[in-house]
Amino acid sequence: MAHKHRTTLTLYARRRWSALFAALAAALGGLLVAVTLGASPAAAEPPTPPSASEAATMLGDLTEKGEGSMDGYSREKFPHWADQGDNCNTREAVLKRDGKGVETGSDCYPTKGSWTSPYDGETWTKPSDLDIDHVVPLAESWRSGASGWTQDKRKELANNLKIAQLLAVTDNVNQEKGDKDPAEWMPSESGYHCTYARMWIWVKHTYDMTADSQEKAALKKALGTC
């Protein structure tokens, strides 16, 4: 009887330890998942551009040169809306990043959300009312040196989310901007001029683009509002 009692106790102890180990493993697994998911949170806004003083230094570094020719230009030479992972292309990734309360389908296309365009302060609830603007327009990039780049480098620029150069904005405002530089067009929201100039300079400096004298003067003026 004593042997049978000890065996029963041993089985009971093993079961208790097994249950404890299972609970501990589950807890650690949950912690690991939480840490993994929290390791790379989705960006909630574009990357912060350089400060006004840093941007002023970068502006001084830009080679001053008149704009080049549009000969040979085509948007197809800047392959854009590339795959950004999680079933999202570049456009969809920017819409997810720049919106509030954004919900998407399995294809990453937004089904719900609101977006406030920094250029004019207007808020929209339909993705179709928004364009994804290249702060430095692709045609402007072409005239500022990109005409001599490889196709891969132009594709990198067109889809680069690591610098502040892609924004969700009101579609007709983006169409009004076209390929104009800051000497010809600035956002109607004057309070955004400082940020816009810092972004523009960051893009051109990162890719070693040129800038003409009028463009530089307009950017310097905009930095003065910071």
Summary of the structure (lengths in Angstrom):
residues: 226
radius of gyration: 26.1
end to end distance: 88.0
largest distance: 101.1
contacts: 634
relative contact order: 0.16
helix: 51%
strand: 12%
